[in-house]
Amino acid sequence: MTIRSVELYPLTGGTVDGGWPQGHEPQENLHTLLIIRSDTGFCGYGSCFTSGKLVAGAVELLWPLLRGQPSVEPEHVSEILRQSSFWQGRGGAVEHAISGLDIALWDLMGKICGQPVSRLMGGNYRNRIKPYGSMLFDEPAELQRKLIDVVERGFKAIKLGWRPFGRRNRKFDELLVRTARETVGENVDLMVDAGGSEQFWPHGVNWARNTANMLADYGIVWFEEPLPPDDIEGYAELTRVSPVPIAGCEVLTRRQAFLPWIEQRAVDILQPDCTKNGGLSESRRIAWLAADHNIQVVPHGWNTVVGLAADLQFSAAIPVARYVEYLTPCVYIDGLLTEPLTLDADGCLSIPDRPGLGIEIDPERLKRFCPEPTVFS
């Protein structure tokens, strides 16, 4: 049971605007799916939060190390790739590619073993979890319209992020939050993402503390990325005084990068992104470190249906999971599966208990967003 080939599928045509000042167009490639095939006929799905050209360059580097490796040893194989690409890796596009490969290896092993990934990762602490609909802020009238649409689709939790929040003045920020709370009512969880990883983020701890005090008045569940992603001292100071839990770390890669944030208790909620931080193998290690320090974990999931499926399996297998992110609307999530994921009456997603990630991609639907894959064999 060895690895025979890797297929890369850069996704274009349905890309969601991510909130950056320049925006994102539907044809822009931000996500890459991949499929690992074994010599026994099984395949595994992976997802990278990285453009196809970068993933292709990284897989070209890694393929000689990956070819012929066992199909049922994801952590071992991923660590071989990570340590053997030391000089050109340790983060960035190479680690992002390893992330997608690792997810695919877990899916592959699950299918070969006939078990869901969550069970292979140690067992299930839950069989369903609440997703939060993840969307951008907007002008108040348009924001209200979008919120009503998300609630009507069954979401009981919503995260609002990025522009124009934090880009004008405090009065306007409060107007946006008040509009959101009045629109969805008291029975829908609301989170706020400032988007502090945007280039040249202008705000510091004082702005973040004052904003957190305002958010507390509206029952906000957490305040995400209020500071630039490298300001660990600022995060630690803010976390100690904020009346609202502070969340962050979505941009970090490798478990070693997360360790000082955990040890310094710099956030209340850790947000590893398995499509770029090293995959499910690294996310599992990070989550147990967080659990040992009584820090909650919510996977960052601004990604594809494969990334969401990986987050569901991951969240089933760790005790400190709280929610999963569900980018909405997004055809890379809602338009690729043979059997779409559906919310139940409580706004929760059941965690698939079929082998591997528990999903099946429709090849014809995938062709709509990537007619021809790049193949390594």
N, C-alpha and C positions, 0 to 999 in steps of 0.2 A: 504494500500500500504506500505508494510514493507519489510525489507531485509531478504532474506531466506538463501542465501549461498554465499560463496566466493570460486572461483577456481583460483589457482596459476599455471602459466605456465612459468617455467624457460627456457629461450631460449638458445640452444646450436646448434652448427653446422654451423653457419654463422656469428660468432662474428668477428667484424672488429678490426684490430690492432689499439690501441688507442695512440700509440706513446711513451709509457713508455719505459724505458731502456730495460726491460726484454721482451717487446712486449706482444701481446695477440694472442692466438691460436684460430681457429674457434670453437673448442669445449669448450672454456672457457665460463662460464656463468657470464655475466655482467648485463643482463637485464632480468626483469621478467614482463610478462604480467599478468593481472588478470581480472576476470570477476565477477561482482556482479550480482546476480539474485534476483529478487523480487518475492513476492508471487502472483503477477499478470501476471507473464510470461515474463516480460520485463527483459533485461539484459543491463549492462553498462560495457564498456571496460576501463581498466586502465593500466598504465605502470610505473614501478619503475626502476630507474637506480641503481639497487642493485641486488646482486645475490639471487637466489631462496631460499637458506637455511636461509639467513638473513631475507628475507621477510616472510618466513614461521614462523620463530621464533617470529617476530613482530606481525604477524596476529594472531598467537596463543595467544599472550598477549592481543590483542585488540578485538578478536572475542566476548568475553562475553559482551563487551561494544557496539559492532556493531550489534549483532544479534537482530532482531526485531525493529531496528530503522526505521524511515520513509524513503521511497524511493525518496522523492522529497524535501529534505532539506540538500543539500550537505555542505554548510558552517556551519550550525548548528551541523550536525553530525560530521564533521571533527574536529570542535573545541571541541566537547565532547571528542573525542579520544585524542586530543592533551593535553588538560588540565587534563584528567584523567590518562594519562601516564607520568605525570610530572617527577616522580623519575627515570623512565627508558627511558624517551624520551628526549625532548628538543633538537632534532637533531639526526644525525646518522641514523641507520637502521630503528628505529621506525618511525622517521619523513619521511624517504623515503617511507616506507610502507603506511603511512597515505597519502602521495602524490598520490600514485597509486589509493588508495581507493577513494580519493577525486575526481580525474579525472573520475573514473568509476561512482561515484555518480552524477556528472554533466551530463555525457552521459546518465545515467539512467533517470534522471529527464527530460532531453530534449526529450527522446523517449516517456515517459509517457505524457508529455505536448504537444507533437507534434511540438516542436520548436527547432531550432538550439541553441547550447550552447551560441553562441555569443549574440543572442537576449536576452536570459535569464540573461546574464551578464550585460545587460544594453543597448545593441544596437550596430549597425554596423557603424564603421567609414570607412570601405573599404570592397570591396567584392573580392579583389585579392591582392596578395603581392608577392614580389620577394624573392625566396629562394636563398641562396648561397650554392653552392656545397662545402661541408666540407671534406677536405682531408689532408693527411700528406705531409710534405716536403719529398724530396728524393734527390738522387744524380742528378745532372743537366740533364743528358740525359734521365733518367727514369722519372724525374719530367716533362720534356717537353712532353713525350709520354702520361703521365696520364692527363696532362692539356688539350692536344688536344682531348682526349677521352671525358672529361667532357664538353668541349665546344661543341663538336659534338652532345652531348646528350641534348643540348638546354639551358644550364645554362649561364646566363648573369652576374653572380656574383660567385666568388670562394674565399673560405678562405683556406689558407695554414697554417699548424701548426706543432709545435713540432719538433722532431729530423729530420734532423741534424741541423736545424736552432738554433743558440745560443749555440751550443755545440762544435764549433771548433774555429773560429776566425771571426773578422768583415769582412775581405775580402771575405771569403766564404759565409757569410750571404748575402752580397750585390750581389754576383754572383747568388745565388738562387733567390733573388727578381728580379734581372735584367732578368734572364732566364724566370721567370714567366711573367713579363710584356711584354717582346719581343714575347713570345709565344702566349699570348691571345690578345695582342693589346690593344689599348686605350679604346675600347668600352665595355670591361668587367671589372666590379668592382672587385678589389682585396683587401682582408683583410689578415693580418698576425697575427697569434697566437703563441706567444713565448712558451706557456706551462709552465708558472712560478709556477704552482701548482705541478709540478714534484718534487719528493722527493729531498731535499738538493739542491734546485735551487741556483746557485752560483752568480747570477747577482743582482746588486743594481740599485739605481736611476741613477747614472752616465752612466752606460752601457745602460740603458733603454732610457735616454734622447738622447744620441749619436745615438742609433739605430733608434729612432723616427725621428731624423733629416735625416738619410739616407732614411727611408721609405717615407718621404714626397717628396723626389726627384722622386719617382716612382708612385706618386698619390695613395698611399695606403689609403683605406677608414677608417680603424681603426687599432690600435695596441692593441692586446688582451693579457691579463695576462703576462705583461712584468716583474712582480715582484711576490714574494711569496704571497699567498692569504690572509695572515693576516697583511700585511704591509700597513695598512691604511694611515699612515703618509707619507710613501714613495709614495703611489699612489696619494695622494692629492698634494704633491710637484710636481710630474711628470705631473699630469693633468694640473697644472697651466702653465707649460712651454712648453709642447709638441706641435709641429706644427701639429701632427696627433692626432685625437681623441683617448682617452684611454678607453678601455672596460675591464670589469671584473665582479667578484662576482658570477660566476657560481657555486662555491662550498658552498655558504651560504645556510642555512636553516632557516625558520621562518622569518616573517616580521620584528621582533625585531632586527635580525642580520643585516638586510639591512639598518635600519634607520640611524645609524651613517655615513654610506657611502653616503647616500643621503644628510643628513644635512651638511656634510663636503664637499660635491661636490667632492668626491675623485675619481670619474670616470665621463667621458662624456657619456658613454653608459653602462647601467645596463643590466646584463644578467642573470635573474632568470631562473632556470631550474625547470619546474613544475613537473618533475618526481622525484624530491628529495627535493625541498624546501618547500613542504607543499601542492602542487597541484595547481589547478586553483584558488581555493579560496584565498590562500596566494599570488599567482602571481598577481591576480587582485588588491589586496590591495597594494602590493609593487609598481605596475605600476602606480597607481594613486598618491602615494606618490612621485614617480619620476616625474610624470607630473607636480605636484604642484611646483616642484623645477626646472622645465625646463630641465630635464635629459631624454635623449632618452632611449628606451627599445628595446632590441633585445633578444628574449628568447633563452637560450642555449638549443640546441636540438640534442645533441649527443646521439640519442636514437632509438626508434622504430617508426613504422608508427602510433601507438596510441599516442605517445608523439608528433609526428609531427602534427597529427590531432588536438590535444589539443592546440599546439602552434598556429595553424591557427585560431581556434576559439578565442583564447586569443588575438591574434594580430588584429582580426577584431573589438574587443570590446574596445580597448584602443587607444587614439588619438596619442600617441607618439611612436607607433610601426614603425619599419623601414624595417626589413627583418625577415625571419625565416631561421634557420639552417636546412640543408638537408644533412645528412651524406651520402656520395656516394663514391663508390658503396656499397650498404648494402641490403641484402635480407630481413632483418627484417623490412625494409621500402618498398622495391620494390616487395617483394614476398609473402605478406600475405593477401592482400585485394581481394575481389571479383571483384572490379572495381578499378584498380590502379590509383593513382594520376598522372596527366600529365601536363607538362609545355606548356604554350601557346607560340605564336610566339615572344612575348616580354620577354620570360624567367620567366614568373610569374605563380603562382599557383592560381586557383580559390579557394575561401574559401567555403567549402561545406555548402549549405543552407538546407540540409535535417535535420530531428530531431536528437538531441544529437550532437555527434562529426561529424556525417554525413558520417561515414564509416561503412563497414561491413567486418569482418574478415572471410576468408574461413576456416572452421574447418579442412578440410583435409590438407590444406597448413600449418596450425598451428601444426598439428600432426608431420609434418616433423621435427620440431625443439623442440617439447615437446610431446612425445606420450601419457604420462599420467599426468594429473594435480594433485596437492594436493588440496583436497576439505575440506572446513570448512562448516558444516551445523548443 
